[in-house]
């Protein structure tokens, strides 16, 4: 992944460090359980973004004898770890904090300070999320957002967007909970806010976990890759008679493996078949530069 592609991760890291410090101060002064849940959420997000940056660095390692297809899937591994941390470090702890506050309610103090910090945090998180949306718009083109989130192979951007959007929702719920606790004088509203924040984080973690799991196991590349294979093969006629079998696999961000069986015209010499394969591979990689490995097997049957 190019350094320009990590911009959204560094942006979110800077935002979450600032917000975690602000929320932590507010949690101490107000005694708000929802505010404490949000503080831990932001602190966990900082760790998550550091893990994503580590994943980007590991994914860029060159292939070696132990990993001949490279380390591209390392980013998917670290993205999956981030989803687990979001589930346990953020979601489960927020629910625990909410249950504890329900059983042992504590009055919420200095509400004005808490609300000010929450609004400040919401502005920063909203700005970061808007930046993620703009970046995804540039990458997805005319593809609808929800479809892009389901189909994209760019796990780093999706994970950061998931964290930031969950943070925005969590801040909204924390604001509402703190306001209701202040207006009604009932601190259980604050506890309820912590519970809802936990459920939001768990829901987002489950979504991200399933999305990244598919990539980690070896997901088919974008269908546009298969279309490009068909188009380039068509240009090789009459030497190429038919495509018998095609497998594509996403090996990492911007790294695709293609393997296929192809039937060639009868009567071609070995040298002619080799030349046709080399011509095809050069043309295919020129059209789709993300294809890093291409294996073509001449055969008569699939």
N, C-alpha and C positions, 0 to 999 in steps of 0.2 A: 504494500500500500504506500502510495506516495505521501511525502510529508504534507502536501496540501490537503490530503484526505484526513489528516489527524486534527485539522483546525477545529472541528466541532467538538472533539474530545478535550482539547486544551481549553476551549471556551467554557465548556460545562464544568471542567475541573476548577477553573478560576472562580466561576459563579458559586459553586457548591462550597468551596473553602470559605468564601466571604459569608455566605448564608449560614453555614454551620456555626461559625463564630457568633453571628448575630443572634441566631435562634438559641444557642447555648446560654448566652447572657440573659435573654428574655425568659428562658425556662427557669433559671436560678431566681430571678427577681419576681416572677409571677407565680411560680409553683404549679404551672399548668402541665397536666399530663399530656395533652395534645401537643403542646409546644415541645415537650421533651421528646415525644415520638418523632416530631418533625426534625428536631436536632439530630437524633440518631440516624434518621433517614438521610439527611444531608451528609453526615459524616460517613455513612456507609457508601453513599454515592461517590465521595472523594476516593475511597479505596477502590471502588469499582472502575472509575476512570483510569486510575493508575494501572489496574490490571489490564484494561483494554490497551493502554499504551504499551505495556509489556507484550501483549499478544501481537500487536502490530509489529513490534521489533522482532519477535521470534518468527513471525510469518514471513519476514523478508529474508531470512537466512537462505543461503544457496543450497541446492541439493547436495547430498554427500552419499557415501557408501551405505550408511545406515538408513537414510531417507532419500532414496533416489528420485522420488517425485516432489521433493522439497518439503517445506514446513508450513505451507499455506494454511493448513487446517488448524494451526496453533491458535489463530485468532478465534476460531469457532470454539475451541476448548475454553479459552479464557472468557469468551462471551457467555458460555454455559455456566462457568463458575460465578460470573457476575449475577446471572439469574438466580442461582442458588443463594447467594449472599443477600440479594434483594428480598428473597422469600424468608430467609431465616433471620438475618441481621436487621432487616427493616420491618417486614410484615409481622412475623411472630412476636417480636419484642413489643411492637406497638399494641398488639392485641393483649399481651400480658400486662402492659402498663395500663391499658383501658380497664381490664378486669380488676386489677388491683385498686384503681381509683374508684371503681363502682362499689367495691366491697368496703373500702376505707376512704370515703370522700374527703377531700381536702379543699379548703376555700381557695379560690383563685384571686391573686392580688395583682396590683399594678396593671390592670387590664389595658390601659391606654398605651403603656410601653409595649406590651405584647402585640397589640393590634398594629402599632406603628412598624414594628419589626416584621410582622407577617405581611403587611402591604409592601414593605421594601423588598422582602424575599420574593413575593409574588411577581413584582415588577422584574426582578432579575431572572427568575425562572421563566417567566413569560418571554423575555427577550431571548433567552437561550433556546427555548422551544421553538420560537418563531424562526430563529436561525437554522434549526434542524429542518423545519418544514421547507424553508427556501432551498436548502441544500438538496433535500429529497425531490423537490419540484424540478430542480435542474437535472437530476439524474433520472427521474422516472418519465419525464416528458409528458405524453398524453395518457399514460397509464394511471387509472384511478388510485388514490392514496391507499385504500384498504387492500386493493389487489397488489399494489407494490409492496406493502408491508408483509403480505403472505408469500410473495414470490421472490423478493430480492435476495441476493446472495451477500449483500453488504451488511453483515451482522453487526459490525461496529457502530455504524450510523443508526441502525434500528434499535440497538440496545440503549444508546445514549438518548435517542428520542423517547423510548419507552420510559427511561428513568425520569427525564425532564417532564414529560406529560403527566406521569404519576405524581411528580412533585407538585405540579400546578394544581392538580385535583386535591392532593393532600392539604395544600395551603388553603384552598377554598374551604374545605371541611374544617380545618383548624380555626379559620376566621369565624365561621358560623358557630362552631362549638364554643369558642371563647366569648363571643357576643351573647349567646343564649345563657351561658353560665353567669355572665355579668348581669344581664337584664333580669333573669329569674332568681338569681341568688342561689341556684341549685348547681353545685359543682359536678353533678352526674352528667350534665350536658358535655362538659369538658372530657369526661371519661368516654362518653359515647363517641365524641370526635376522634379520640385515639383509636377506638375500635374500628371505626369506619376507615380511617387512614390505613390501619393494618390490613383490612380487607382489600383496599385498593392496591396496596403494594403486593399482596399475595396474588391477586388477579393478574397484575402486570407481569410478575415473575413467572407465573405458570404459562402465560402467553409467550413470553420471550424464551422460556425453557424449551417449549415444544418447537418453536421456530428454529432455534439454534440446533436442537437435537438432530433434526433432519439433515442439516448441513454437515454436522459432525459425523454422521453415519455414512455420508457419501451421497449427496443429492444430485440428481440430473441437472445438467447445465441449462441455461436459458434456451427455450425452444428456437430462438433466432439462430443459435449455433447450428442446430440440425437443418434448418432451412438453408443456411449458408453452405453446408456440406452438399445438400442436394443440388443447389445452383452451380457450385463449382464443379461437381461431378458431371453435370449435364454439359459443361463446356469441354469435357474430356472425350466426348463421343467422337468417333465410333470405337475408340480403344476401350472405353468402359461400357459394359453392357448393362449392368445392374448393381444396385447397392443391396447386398444381401442382409446385412446386420449392422446396426449402428448403436454405439454406447457413448454417452457423454457423461462427464462427472465434474462437478465443481470442486477443485482442489484447494481453493483459497480465493481471497478477493482478487479478481482479475486474472485467475489462473484456472484454465480448463484443460481437461484431458479428453481426447477423442480417440476411439478405437472402432474399427469397422472391418467387415468382410466385403470384398468387391469382386464381381465377376468380370473378367476381361475378355475381349474378343479372342476367339480361338485362333491359333496360328501365330500369336505374338511370341517373339523370342524373350528369353529371360531379361536381356538387356533392355528391350523395349518396355517390358512391364516395370522394371526398376525406374526407367526414365519417366514413364507415365506417373508412377507414384510420387517421384520427387517433384515433378511439375505440379501435380495436384496439391501436395503439401505446401509448396511455396505460395501458390495462389490462394489457398485457404487461409494461411496465416497472414497473408497480406490483407485479406478482407476482414478477418477477425483476429486482431493481434493478441487477444486474451488467450487464444489457443496455444498453450505452451508445449503440449505433447500431442503428437498425432501418430497413430499406429494403423497401417493399412495392410490387411492380409488378403492376398489373392486366393479365391476359392471358387468352387462350383456350387456349394450348398451352404445355406445358413446354419 
